[in-house]
Amino acid sequence: MHTILGAGGPVANALTRELLNNNETIRLVSRKPIQPQGKNITWKKADLLNYAELIEASKGSSVIYLTAGLIYDKKIWQAQWPVIMQNFINLGRETGARLIFFDNVYSYGLVNGPMIETTPYNPSSIKGGIRAKIATQLLDEAKAGNIKATIARGADFYGAENKNGILDFMILDKYSKKQKAQWIGNPQKLHNFSFIPDMGKGMYLLGQNPESDNQIWHMPTAAPLKGMGFIEMGSNIYGIEPKYMPLKKWMLQLFGLFDKTTSELVEMYYQYDHDYNFNSSKFEKAFNFKPTSYEDGIKLMSETIYRK
């Protein structure tokens, strides 16, 4: 059985589709109710902070995935992520299931050059420090032989149904409405975006291959483009002028006085005024996987979620 903790989010949904397409038995675990679509799939209510509920929901699991996304608030992250990770580790110890944690790149901080799996942790933000701590917490247990655990990392993502990715709501959603796009930071700097369906496929492949355990994997992601490259590609696909409004750091600070999520973006601004080069060649070579191109991904989104 494949158990997904934090079900209902973009990556969890993409993973669920892959598991369903391959006739796997799935248990979705979340606080909010989910109506399972398909056979061999069930839902169990559990709070990630409540170990008793988690162990009950995870009984019989062969692989347990942690795909949760907490409220974008550093104080909540500081209070909850260490507890959630310890519960996740304890599940691995008690059930013997393989653990796969979907992570982001905040722990690396500002990197001069490509981000690869061996890039040392040097967080440039409070949220990055929290991510570095829990990732180390998980792999230290794996190195000690107490659990079997894997970290799957993705870049900023796009292609989510809830439209909450940077590329989604700042370019695709805007252009689909014939509005001016937005871009955080310097549009002449490089940036990557991981395509959500590729994240689901990547997580599925890790779950099917035990030899991938006890290491870090960067999920398949197309090579970076300059911000202007995304702006122009989006405008071409939607058939409109590549107009956009640049968002400077001071603007985020000002908007953040009225919006908590925007205020939390300020400490991550370094990702947008420097090159952001996420490299997934290790995964691509190991699994013979070619990431979806930005042109194909954006075109698909323009025909489904962000219709022209």
Secondary structure, DSSP 8 states (H G I E B T S, - for coil): -EEEETTTSHHHHHHHHHHHHTT--EEEEESS-----STTEEEEE--TT-HHHHHHHHTT-SEEEE-----S-HHHHHHHHHHHHHHHHHHHHHH--EEEEEE-SGGG-S-SS-B-TT-----SSHHHHHHHHHHHHHHHHHHTTS--EEEEE--SEE--TT--SHHIIIIIHHHHTT--EEEES-TTSEE--EEHHHHHHHHHHHHH-GGG-SSEEE------EEHHHHHHHHHHHHTS---EEEE-HHHHHHHTTT-HHHHHHGGGGGGTSS---B--HHHHHHHT-----HHHHHHHHHHTTS--
